[in-house]
Amino acid sequence: MFKTIRIGTRDSELALYQANIVKQLLEQLGHKTVLVPVKSTGDLVLNKPLYELGITGIFTKTLDIAMLNDDIDIAVHSLKDVPTLLPKGIVQAAVLKRGNVRDTLVFKKNEEFLGAKDAVIATGSLRRRAQWLNRFPTHSIENLRGNVNSRLQKLEDNEHWDAAIFAAAGLGRIDLRPENAINLSWMIPAPAQGAIVITALQNDEELVNICAEINNEETQICTGIEREFLKRLEGGCTAPIGALAYIKDEEVFFEGVLLSPDGSKKIHVNKNEKLGRHEGIAQFCAEFIIERGGKSLMDNIKDSGKQTNVYSTKTLTVDQRALLNENIVSKSSDFIKISLNRIKAQIVRNPIKNVIITSKNTVEALLQNFSVTELQFENIYCVGRRTKRLVERRIGPVKHTEPNAKKLASYLVDFIEGSEVTYFCSDLRLDALPTILEEGKLKVNEVEAYQTKFDSEKLDDNIEGIMFYSPSTVQSYMRENDAAKIAFCIGETTATEANKHFGDVRIAKVPTVESVIELVNEHFISA
């Protein structure tokens, strides 16, 4: 008998419903289980960046990290949200019997608008948008994001909307399907829509075998074909691709579609094979689509002249840009420039008992001026995990770290050894840290290690969100731009500055660039 199985899940109503189904099925087999709702696990696994482990899923990332960090044993997802390539070390352990695969139209009054020229339909899905416009080219589509509950409320609140499109399974599972709803039998669903999947660690053979006991083979076959079709077309979860496979009378039937985002172009394919000889269906259908203009259509979708919708005030690396969802068009540049100062040799001539380092720029300034052997620091205190890792890699051990300067200052007032500290900082440093330390009767020796210079540029008014990483990036941005945007902030200190100007300020779960990117993804991609 396996130990208590820790079932990882997101904490939304729909996610918990799906996890409870898995819990019931495993307990019926005699296994002990416990649900573990996971909100945030940080951004590191085994001290490796996420891209090295193949962790790319917007909705699955948190549970992937939790599993690799041994916080949970299995994870439960909607299969349509899972990337076609799983992270290293994680496998698909089971797919449950599929629910309703269809998309559902929820309308406000009656169905008469379907015959009208100027109807307004709400959806955040590019696939649904394209298929609707292909069938009703004169209708208008407006964006609808959020969880199932919030989207239903938005439909009710927006008087000019005629209807909105949802996944039938999502409405049904949490008993929210309205009476004024109809399934869209003509709309081809997203690959694997309506299916619940369990993932587990590949090397945990016992647990993989336990999950296999509740696997539904028919659903596994059908969703496998759909996801292979998606993968071969190189389409992400936001591409206008539909796929549906089902088994009837020992025969596998498949229908797939690729459309342009505006619905004006459509390439459709059907294929059926006897069960047992169905392995080539996905490849055949993907090649059929590609040969009939699908490659050109996909290239146009990826390279379409979309307007930039988010801007980063720090230049993003190639790996960081890869974490942004395909639906997001981003640009980035450095809104602050750093100039390292010359630091007088007498400052480090003698050993220093307590040192504060709050950024990687300080590390660079110290090492530009001195060798590691000259930096005789007894106790080093840091702000941020990444600064800590850099200091320990290039200078020496860190005694203590906190996520922001205010928390570090409060810690030092209570626990510092001695009554004096040397603070290497920027010319634009915030007042919180030295103020708290001085109020706590500690002497602060400030050393200006580098200068921060504003270098902002005027951005397009159509940009919806700005990514900020420090109070100075906010200050630099405001020199040339207005605050009629969403501010995505790396931490509380940056958010405090942003709140002076912006009406909508979002804060990342952990203070890393990758976590800011996750925050951006969650806003721009509908569930």
C-alpha positions as CSV (number, residue, x, y, z in Angstrom):
1,M,0.0,0.0,0.0
2,F,1.3,3.4,-1.0
3,K,1.8,6.1,1.6
4,T,-0.8,8.9,1.6
5,I,-0.9,10.3,-1.9
6,R,-0.6,14.1,-1.9
7,I,-2.8,15.4,-4.8
8,G,-1.6,18.8,-6.0
9,T,-4.2,21.2,-7.4
10,R,-4.8,24.8,-8.1
11,D,-7.2,26.5,-5.7
12,S,-9.9,27.6,-8.1
13,E,-13.4,26.0,-7.7
14,L,-13.1,24.1,-11.0
15,A,-9.6,22.8,-10.2
16,L,-10.6,21.6,-6.7
17,Y,-13.6,19.8,-8.3
18,Q,-11.4,18.0,-10.7
19,A,-8.9,17.1,-7.9
20,N,-11.7,15.7,-5.8
21,I,-12.8,13.4,-8.6
22,V,-9.3,11.9,-8.6
23,K,-9.3,11.7,-4.8
24,Q,-12.5,9.7,-4.8
25,L,-11.4,7.3,-7.5
26,L,-8.1,6.6,-5.7
27,E,-9.8,6.1,-2.4
28,Q,-12.3,3.7,-4.0
29,L,-9.2,1.6,-4.8
30,G,-8.2,1.7,-1.1
31,H,-5.5,4.4,-1.3
32,K,-5.2,7.2,1.3
33,T,-5.1,10.6,-0.2
34,V,-4.9,14.3,0.7
35,L,-5.6,17.4,-1.4
36,V,-2.8,20.0,-1.5
37,P,-3.9,23.3,-3.0
38,V,-0.8,25.0,-4.3
39,K,-0.7,28.8,-4.9
40,S,3.0,29.6,-5.3
41,T,6.2,27.6,-5.0
42,G,8.8,30.1,-6.2
43,D,10.6,29.9,-9.4
44,L,13.5,27.4,-8.8
45,V,13.7,23.7,-8.9
46,L,16.9,22.0,-7.8
47,N,18.7,25.4,-8.3
48,K,18.0,25.2,-12.1
49,P,16.1,27.8,-14.1
50,L,12.7,26.6,-15.4
51,Y,13.5,26.5,-19.1
52,E,16.3,23.9,-18.5
53,L,13.6,21.6,-17.1
54,G,11.1,22.3,-19.9
55,I,8.6,24.0,-17.6
56,T,6.6,26.2,-19.9
57,G,2.9,25.8,-19.1
58,I,1.1,28.9,-17.9
59,F,-1.6,26.9,-15.9
60,T,0.6,23.9,-15.0
61,K,3.9,25.6,-14.0
62,T,3.1,25.9,-10.3
63,L,2.2,22.3,-9.9
64,D,5.2,21.1,-12.0
65,I,7.5,22.9,-9.6
66,A,5.8,21.6,-6.5
67,M,6.1,18.0,-7.8
68,L,9.8,18.3,-8.7
69,N,10.4,19.9,-5.3
70,D,8.6,16.9,-3.6
71,D,5.8,19.0,-2.2
72,I,3.1,16.9,-3.9
73,D,3.1,13.3,-5.4
74,I,0.7,13.8,-8.3
75,A,-0.9,16.8,-10.1
76,V,-4.3,17.2,-11.6
77,H,-4.9,19.4,-14.6
78,S,-7.3,20.1,-17.4
79,L,-5.5,18.3,-20.2
80,K,-6.2,21.1,-22.7
81,D,-4.0,23.4,-20.6
82,V,-1.0,21.0,-20.5
83,P,1.9,21.7,-23.0
84,T,2.3,18.9,-25.5
85,L,5.9,18.5,-24.2
86,L,6.0,17.7,-20.5
87,P,8.8,18.9,-18.2
88,K,11.8,16.6,-17.8
89,G,11.0,13.9,-15.2
90,I,7.2,14.3,-15.4
91,V,4.9,11.9,-17.2
92,Q,1.2,11.6,-18.0
93,A,0.1,8.9,-15.5
94,A,-3.7,8.8,-16.3
95,V,-6.5,10.4,-18.2
96,L,-10.0,10.2,-16.7
97,K,-13.1,9.4,-18.7
98,R,-13.8,12.5,-20.7
99,G,-16.7,14.9,-19.9
100,N,-18.6,17.0,-22.4
101,V,-16.1,18.0,-25.1
102,R,-18.2,20.8,-26.6
103,D,-18.2,24.6,-26.4
104,T,-21.3,26.1,-25.0
105,L,-23.0,29.4,-26.0
106,V,-24.6,31.2,-23.0
107,F,-26.9,34.0,-24.3
108,K,-28.6,36.8,-22.3
109,K,-32.1,36.9,-23.7
110,N,-32.9,34.6,-26.6
111,E,-31.3,33.1,-29.7
112,E,-32.7,35.7,-32.2
113,F,-29.3,37.5,-32.3
114,L,-27.9,34.6,-34.3
115,G,-29.7,35.9,-37.3
116,A,-28.7,39.5,-36.7
117,K,-26.0,41.3,-38.6
118,D,-24.4,43.2,-35.6
119,A,-24.4,40.7,-32.7
120,V,-21.7,40.9,-30.1
121,I,-20.1,37.7,-28.7
122,A,-17.6,37.6,-25.9
123,T,-14.6,35.1,-25.7
124,G,-11.0,35.2,-24.8
125,S,-10.2,32.2,-27.0
126,L,-8.6,32.8,-30.4
127,R,-9.9,29.4,-31.6
128,R,-13.5,30.2,-30.6
129,R,-13.2,33.7,-32.1
130,A,-11.9,32.4,-35.4
131,Q,-14.6,29.7,-35.8
132,W,-17.4,32.1,-34.8
133,L,-16.3,34.7,-37.3
134,N,-15.9,32.1,-40.0
135,R,-19.6,31.2,-39.5
136,F,-20.9,34.7,-38.6
137,P,-18.4,37.1,-40.3
138,T,-20.4,40.3,-39.6
139,H,-20.6,39.7,-35.8
140,S,-18.2,41.5,-33.4
141,I,-16.0,39.7,-30.8
142,E,-15.0,41.2,-27.5
143,N,-12.4,39.9,-25.1
144,L,-13.6,37.9,-22.0
145,R,-11.0,36.8,-19.5
146,G,-11.1,35.3,-15.9
147,N,-12.4,32.2,-14.3
148,V,-15.8,30.7,-15.0
149,N,-17.6,32.5,-12.3
150,S,-16.2,36.0,-13.1
151,R,-16.8,35.5,-16.9
152,L,-20.5,34.6,-16.2
153,Q,-20.8,37.8,-14.1
154,K,-19.1,39.9,-16.8
155,L,-21.7,38.6,-19.3
156,E,-24.5,39.6,-17.0
157,D,-23.0,43.0,-16.4
158,N,-22.2,44.0,-20.0
159,E,-25.5,45.1,-21.5
160,H,-24.3,45.3,-25.1
161,W,-23.1,41.6,-25.2
162,D,-25.5,39.2,-26.7
163,A,-23.7,36.0,-25.6
164,A,-20.4,34.4,-24.5
165,I,-18.7,31.1,-25.2
166,F,-17.6,28.7,-22.5
167,A,-16.3,25.1,-22.3
168,A,-19.3,22.9,-21.5
169,A,-17.3,20.7,-19.1
170,G,-16.2,23.7,-17.0
171,L,-19.8,24.9,-16.6
172,G,-21.1,21.5,-15.9
173,R,-18.5,20.3,-13.4
174,I,-19.2,23.1,-10.9
175,D,-23.0,23.2,-11.7
176,L,-23.0,26.7,-13.2
177,R,-24.6,25.9,-16.6
178,P,-27.4,28.4,-17.1
179,E,-30.7,27.4,-18.6
180,N,-30.1,29.8,-21.5
181,A,-27.2,27.8,-22.9
182,I,-26.7,25.6,-26.0
183,N,-23.9,23.4,-27.1
184,L,-22.2,24.4,-30.3
185,S,-22.0,21.1,-32.1
186,W,-20.5,22.8,-35.2
187,M,-17.6,24.3,-33.3
188,I,-14.5,22.0,-33.1
189,P,-13.2,22.0,-29.5
190,A,-9.6,22.6,-28.3
191,P,-7.4,19.5,-28.4
192,A,-8.1,17.4,-25.2
193,Q,-11.0,19.7,-24.1
194,G,-13.1,18.1,-21.4
195,A,-10.4,15.7,-20.2
196,I,-8.8,15.6,-16.8
197,V,-5.2,14.4,-16.6
198,I,-2.9,13.2,-13.8
199,T,0.8,13.7,-14.0
200,A,3.5,12.1,-11.8
201,L,7.2,11.7,-11.5
202,Q,8.6,9.3,-14.1
203,N,10.8,7.5,-11.6
204,D,8.0,6.8,-9.2
205,E,6.9,3.6,-10.8
206,E,4.7,2.5,-8.0
207,L,2.6,5.7,-8.1
208,V,2.5,5.7,-11.9
209,N,1.1,2.1,-11.8
210,I,-1.5,3.1,-9.2
211,C,-2.7,6.0,-11.4
212,A,-2.9,3.7,-14.4
213,E,-5.7,1.8,-12.6
214,I,-8.0,4.8,-13.1
215,N,-6.9,5.6,-16.6
216,N,-9.6,5.6,-19.3
217,E,-8.0,4.0,-22.4
218,E,-10.6,5.4,-24.9
219,T,-10.0,9.0,-23.6
220,Q,-6.3,8.4,-23.6
221,I,-6.3,7.3,-27.3
222,C,-8.5,10.2,-28.4
223,T,-6.8,13.0,-26.6
224,G,-3.4,11.6,-27.6
225,I,-4.4,11.9,-31.3
226,E,-5.7,15.5,-30.8
227,R,-2.5,16.6,-28.9
228,E,-0.2,15.0,-31.5
229,F,-2.1,16.9,-34.2
230,L,-1.6,20.1,-32.3
231,K,2.1,19.4,-31.7
232,R,2.7,18.6,-35.4
233,L,1.1,21.9,-36.4
234,E,3.4,23.7,-33.9
235,G,0.4,25.4,-32.3
236,G,0.2,26.5,-28.7
237,C,-3.0,26.6,-26.6
238,T,-3.8,30.0,-28.0
239,A,-3.6,29.1,-31.7
240,P,-6.9,28.9,-33.7
241,I,-6.7,25.1,-33.9
242,G,-9.5,22.7,-33.2
243,A,-9.3,18.9,-32.9
244,L,-11.7,16.1,-31.9
245,A,-11.3,12.4,-32.0
246,Y,-13.8,9.8,-30.8
247,I,-14.3,6.0,-31.1
248,K,-17.5,4.4,-32.4
249,D,-18.0,0.7,-33.4
250,E,-14.3,-0.1,-33.1
251,E,-13.4,2.8,-35.4
252,V,-11.5,6.0,-34.6
253,F,-12.9,9.2,-36.1
254,F,-11.0,12.5,-36.2
255,E,-11.8,16.0,-37.2
256,G,-9.4,18.9,-37.2
257,V,-9.3,22.5,-38.3
258,L,-6.9,25.5,-38.6
259,L,-8.2,29.0,-39.2
260,S,-6.8,32.5,-39.6
261,P,-7.5,34.6,-36.4
262,D,-10.2,36.6,-38.3
263,G,-11.9,33.4,-39.5
264,S,-11.6,34.4,-43.1
265,K,-9.4,31.3,-43.9
266,K,-10.2,27.8,-42.9
267,I,-8.5,24.4,-43.6
268,H,-10.5,21.4,-42.5
269,V,-9.7,17.7,-42.3
270,N,-11.5,14.4,-41.5
271,K,-10.0,11.0,-41.1
272,N,-11.2,7.6,-39.7
273,E,-9.3,4.3,-39.2
274,K,-10.0,1.0,-37.5
275,L,-9.1,0.9,-33.8
276,G,-5.6,-0.6,-33.6
277,R,-4.6,1.0,-36.9
278,H,-5.2,4.5,-35.8
279,E,-1.6,5.5,-34.9
280,G,-1.0,7.5,-38.1
281,I,-4.1,9.6,-38.0
282,A,-2.6,12.7,-36.4
283,Q,0.4,12.8,-38.7
284,F,-1.8,12.3,-41.8
285,C,-4.2,15.1,-40.8
286,A,-1.4,17.5,-39.8
287,E,0.4,17.0,-43.1
288,F,-2.9,17.4,-45.0
289,I,-3.4,20.8,-43.3
290,I,0.2,21.9,-43.9
291,E,0.2,20.9,-47.5
292,R,-3.0,22.9,-48.2
293,G,-1.6,26.2,-46.9
294,G,-1.4,25.4,-43.2
295,K,2.3,26.2,-42.8
296,S,1.9,29.7,-44.4
297,L,-1.2,30.3,-42.2
298,M,0.7,29.3,-39.0
299,D,3.6,31.5,-40.0
300,N,1.3,34.4,-40.6
301,I,-0.3,33.9,-37.2
302,K,3.0,33.8,-35.4
303,D,4.4,36.9,-37.3
304,S,1.1,38.8,-37.6
305,G,1.4,42.5,-37.1
306,K,-0.1,42.6,-33.6
307,Q,0.4,45.6,-31.6
308,T,2.7,45.4,-28.6
309,N,0.5,44.8,-25.5
310,V,3.1,44.7,-22.8
311,Y,6.4,46.5,-22.3
312,S,9.3,45.5,-19.9
313,T,11.3,48.3,-18.4
314,K,14.3,45.9,-18.2
315,T,15.7,44.1,-21.3
316,L,14.5,40.5,-21.2
317,T,16.8,37.6,-22.0
318,V,16.0,35.1,-24.8
319,D,15.0,32.6,-22.1
320,Q,12.8,35.1,-20.3
321,R,11.0,36.1,-23.5
322,A,10.4,32.4,-24.2
323,L,8.3,32.2,-21.0
324,L,5.8,34.8,-22.3
325,N,2.8,33.2,-23.8
326,E,2.4,33.3,-27.6
327,N,-0.7,35.5,-27.3
328,I,1.5,38.3,-25.8
329,V,3.4,40.7,-28.0
330,S,6.2,42.2,-25.9
331,K,9.0,44.7,-26.2
332,S,11.7,45.6,-23.6
333,S,14.5,48.0,-23.0
334,D,16.5,49.3,-20.0
335,F,14.7,52.3,-18.5
336,I,17.6,52.8,-16.1
337,K,21.3,52.8,-16.8
338,I,23.9,52.0,-14.1
339,S,27.2,53.7,-13.7
340,L,29.6,52.0,-11.3
341,N,31.5,54.3,-8.9
342,R,35.1,54.3,-7.8
343,I,35.1,53.2,-4.2
344,K,37.9,54.5,-1.9
345,A,40.3,51.8,-0.9
346,Q,40.3,52.9,2.8
347,I,36.7,51.8,3.1
348,V,37.6,48.1,2.8
349,R,41.2,48.4,4.2
350,N,40.1,46.9,7.5
351,P,37.7,44.0,8.0
352,I,34.0,45.1,8.2
353,K,31.8,43.3,10.7
354,N,28.3,43.9,9.1
355,V,27.6,44.7,5.4
356,I,24.3,45.2,3.5
357,I,24.1,44.4,-0.2
358,T,20.7,45.0,-1.9
359,S,21.4,44.4,-5.6
360,K,23.6,42.7,-8.1
361,N,24.8,46.2,-9.2
362,T,26.5,46.6,-5.8
363,V,28.3,43.2,-6.3
364,E,29.6,44.4,-9.7
365,A,30.7,47.7,-8.2
366,L,32.6,46.0,-5.4
367,L,34.3,43.5,-7.7
368,Q,35.3,46.2,-10.2
369,N,37.1,48.1,-7.4
370,F,38.5,45.3,-5.3
371,S,39.6,41.6,-5.4
372,V,37.6,39.1,-3.4
373,T,40.5,38.7,-0.9
374,E,40.3,42.5,-0.2
375,L,36.6,42.2,0.8
376,Q,36.9,41.1,4.4
377,F,33.2,41.0,5.3
378,E,32.3,39.0,8.4
379,N,28.5,39.2,8.1
380,I,26.8,39.9,4.8
381,Y,23.1,40.7,4.7
382,C,21.1,40.7,1.4
383,V,17.8,41.6,-0.2
384,G,16.5,39.0,-2.6
385,R,17.3,35.4,-3.3
386,R,19.1,36.2,-6.6
387,T,21.3,38.8,-5.0
388,K,22.1,36.2,-2.2
389,R,23.1,33.6,-4.8
390,L,25.3,36.1,-6.7
391,V,27.0,37.2,-3.5
392,E,27.7,33.7,-2.3
393,R,29.0,32.7,-5.8
394,R,31.3,35.7,-6.2
395,I,32.1,37.2,-2.7
396,G,31.3,34.9,0.2
397,P,28.6,33.4,2.5
398,V,25.5,35.4,3.3
399,K,24.3,35.4,6.9
400,H,20.7,36.4,6.3
401,T,18.4,37.5,3.4
402,E,14.9,39.0,3.2
403,P,12.7,39.7,0.2
404,N,12.8,43.5,0.6
405,A,14.8,46.2,2.3
406,K,12.1,47.0,4.9
407,K,12.0,43.5,6.2
408,L,15.8,43.2,6.3
409,A,16.0,46.4,8.3
410,S,13.5,45.1,10.8
411,Y,15.4,41.9,11.1
412,L,18.7,43.6,11.7
413,V,17.3,45.8,14.4
414,D,16.5,42.7,16.4
415,F,19.3,40.3,15.5
416,I,22.4,42.1,14.2
417,E,25.7,41.4,15.9
418,G,27.0,44.8,17.1
419,S,25.7,48.3,16.6
420,E,27.1,49.4,13.2
421,V,26.5,48.4,9.6
422,T,28.0,49.4,6.2
423,Y,25.4,49.8,3.5
424,F,26.6,49.8,-0.1
425,C,23.9,51.4,-2.1
426,S,22.8,53.5,-5.1
427,D,22.5,57.3,-5.3
428,L,18.8,56.8,-5.6
429,R,18.3,54.4,-2.7
430,L,15.0,54.4,-0.8
431,D,14.9,55.8,2.8
432,A,13.2,52.9,4.4
433,L,16.3,50.8,5.3
434,P,18.6,53.4,6.8
435,T,15.6,55.1,8.5
436,I,14.5,51.9,10.3
437,L,18.1,51.1,11.2
438,E,18.8,54.5,12.7
439,E,15.5,54.5,14.6
440,G,16.7,51.1,16.0
441,K,19.9,52.9,17.3
442,L,22.2,51.3,14.7
443,K,24.9,53.4,13.1
444,V,24.7,53.2,9.2
445,N,27.8,53.9,7.1
446,E,26.5,54.5,3.6
447,V,28.8,54.0,0.6
448,E,27.5,55.0,-2.8
449,A,28.6,52.1,-5.0
450,Y,26.8,53.0,-8.2
451,Q,24.6,55.7,-9.8
452,T,21.3,55.1,-11.3
453,K,20.4,57.2,-14.4
454,F,16.9,57.5,-15.9
455,D,16.8,56.5,-19.6
456,S,13.1,56.2,-20.5
457,E,11.4,56.5,-23.9
458,K,7.9,57.4,-25.0
459,L,5.8,54.3,-25.5
460,D,2.8,53.6,-27.7
461,D,-0.5,54.5,-26.1
462,N,-2.0,51.2,-27.1
463,I,0.3,49.2,-24.7
464,E,-1.8,47.7,-22.0
465,G,0.7,46.7,-19.4
466,I,4.2,47.8,-18.1
467,M,6.6,45.5,-16.2
468,F,8.5,47.2,-13.4
469,Y,11.4,45.9,-11.4
470,S,12.4,48.7,-9.0
471,P,11.0,52.1,-7.9
472,S,13.5,53.8,-10.2
473,T,12.1,52.0,-13.2
474,V,8.7,53.4,-12.3
475,Q,10.2,56.9,-11.8
476,S,12.0,56.7,-15.2
477,Y,8.9,55.5,-17.0
478,M,6.8,58.4,-15.6
479,R,9.2,61.0,-17.1
480,E,7.9,60.2,-20.6
481,N,4.6,58.3,-20.2
482,D,1.2,58.3,-18.6
483,A,-0.1,55.9,-16.0
484,A,-3.2,54.7,-17.9
485,K,-1.8,51.2,-17.9
486,I,-1.5,48.1,-15.7
487,A,1.6,48.1,-13.6
488,F,3.1,44.6,-13.2
489,C,5.5,44.9,-10.3
490,I,8.3,42.6,-9.0
491,G,7.7,43.3,-5.3
492,E,6.1,45.4,-2.6
493,T,8.7,48.2,-2.7
494,T,8.2,48.7,-6.5
495,A,4.4,48.5,-6.1
496,T,4.5,51.3,-3.5
497,E,6.1,53.6,-6.0
498,A,3.7,52.5,-8.8
499,N,0.7,53.1,-6.6
500,K,1.6,56.8,-6.5
501,H,0.7,56.9,-10.2
502,F,-1.2,53.8,-11.5
503,G,-4.7,52.8,-10.7
504,D,-4.2,49.1,-11.4
505,V,-1.1,47.6,-9.7
506,R,-0.3,43.9,-9.7
507,I,2.4,42.3,-7.6
508,A,4.4,39.1,-8.5
509,K,4.1,36.2,-6.1
510,V,7.9,36.1,-5.6
511,P,10.4,38.9,-6.5
512,T,11.9,37.5,-9.7
513,V,11.6,38.5,-13.4
514,E,10.1,35.1,-14.1
515,S,7.4,35.6,-11.6
516,V,6.5,39.0,-13.1
517,I,6.2,37.2,-16.5
518,E,3.9,34.7,-14.9
519,L,1.7,37.6,-13.6
520,V,1.6,39.0,-17.1
521,N,0.6,35.6,-18.6
522,E,-2.2,35.2,-16.1
523,H,-3.7,38.5,-17.1
524,F,-3.5,38.2,-20.8
525,I,-4.5,34.5,-21.2
526,S,-8.1,33.5,-20.3
527,A,-8.8,30.3,-18.5
